[in-house]
């Protein structure tokens, strides 16, 4: 198994061999790799959003959730499967 340093050196050599016209594509790919770890922070950015929600609205959203779903449920149109 290669060490981290060996992998990095291999990647640097490969990047140096990439044609100039493909560098933008590589840069975009690397940016996407860098941003994949930020999904957790994106999700956490919603924490506390409902901290000031009215109690009756919160009850309606939580305790009455199953009842609300049943009342808005529509029968499946089975003709779309035929």
HUURBEL-V845622 format. One record per run of one state. SS is the DSSP state (A for helix, B for strand, O for the rest). FROM is the first residue (numbers start at 1). LEN is the number of residues. If there is no record, write none. Layout:
ss=[SS & SS]
from=[FROM & FROM]
len=[LEN & LEN]
//
This chain:
ss=[O & A & O & A & O & A & O & A & O & A & O]
from=[1 & 4 & 18 & 20 & 45 & 55 & 63 & 65 & 73 & 78 & 82]
len=[3 & 14 & 2 & 25 & 10 & 8 & 2 & 8 & 5 & 4 & 1]
//
